[in-house]
Amino acid sequence: MNSQNKPLLVIPQPDNSTLVKIVEGRDEHNQPVKVPVVTELPLTIFLNRQEIVTTMTLGDWPEYLAVGFLKNQNMLKDDDVITAIDVDDDLGVVVVRTERETNYEEKLKQKIQTSGCAQGTQFGDMMDAVEDISLNPDARIHISDMMRLLKTINTMPSLYLSAGAIHGCVLAEGDQVLAYIEDVGRHNAVDKIAGWMRLNHITGENKIFYTTGRLTSEMVIKTVQMQIPILVSRSGFTHSGVAMADRTGLTLIGRARGKRFTALTGCQRIIDDYDANKGDAAAIDGTDDGDDDMASPQRAASRK
């Protein structure tokens, strides 16, 4: 799939009044202020007749979140035929229906809590889905493309810039953004991208995945499950994330801000074609590090 000159397929919705509420408060000078605050709503995911999980989410793209969650938890197989996706906004429920009869009641007892935000959970046998995946060895990321991609992401209107307290995930090809999705939990944002790819038959073998969140083992596993060979973050690493990336052959790039980044695994995929004299790098504000789950609206305004 060549994304050159194609329009963005999914983009943030910072002006969507259902995703942001204005709350009145006081600043450090005791002056009245109005602050945009993102929504957080419960969404219960069903697979056929089985209730799977309730997660706190931004509220947009429930069908992508449900499909991506089920796929990344190895409950929805690649050859499963989805017959319907029913969303009830009033009840906060999404039901994914498949031709295959499913019953994951026993498997649900095996889930363990991980370091992720919101409902970041993985199952004891989650690695089953990645053991046989071979990531594309011929995939490459040009440093000049990455610089342009970072500039695009960090200047695109988003809830992250306008309200903070949000995570963003981007699917890209070269320096082109294909999908940019946000959520209050970074794993929800990843799952939305996975669901969008699954429902639109998008392959990951020549793609780049970008996240504002930490590079943890589960983030690596989900990227590998999407068969994406390159994972980039503005944030830092965990040791287990690095070990998992090395084990699966994933290119792992963290602390990617402006002209700087650190690659810890899969460095052979990185092509050094950056010319500082051409001014390719984005001048991106960056106070490292941590989880980066909150951005100051005042700082965001200065970056526009």
PyMOL commands that set and color helices and strands:
alter all, ss='L'
color gray80, all
select helices_A, chain A and resi 62-72+105-108+126-129+143-155+159-162+186-199+217-225+239-248+267-269+276-278+297-302
alter helices_A, ss='H'
color red, helices_A
select strands_A, chain A and resi 20-26+32-38+41-47+50-57+82-88+93-98+112-113+121-122+141-142+167-173+176-183+208-211+230-233+251-257+260-265+270-271
alter strands_A, ss='S'
color yellow, strands_A
deselect
rebuild
show_as cartoon
